[in-house]
Amino acid sequence: MVLCGIVSFPELGKLDNGVQFFSFCVCTEKDLKKHFHRCTVWGKRSIPISEAIEEGDTVVVSGELQYRKIRTQEAYIVCDDVVWVG
């Protein structure tokens, strides 16, 4: 689990196959360095989570860190759970 702040405008969307997702960017800090992570919640959980949090909120994120390579190696978190802290 990671305590972090939401720094980008969260996006609720739907893929062509009908699968819903909620995507947002968070910022964490370690050793006085800021790290940014793209987070995605898939499926039915995406709707209630998207209604509960907004840009500027602090949340606890738990999930799986995955990597994908488009142009550069990019890490993102596939969220199992997102808890609003404040």
Secondary structure, 3 states (H helix, E strand, C coil): CEEEEECCCCEEEECCCCCEEEEEEEEEEECCEEEEEEEEEEHHHHHHHHHHCCCCCEEEEEEEEEEEECCCEEEEEEEEEEEECC
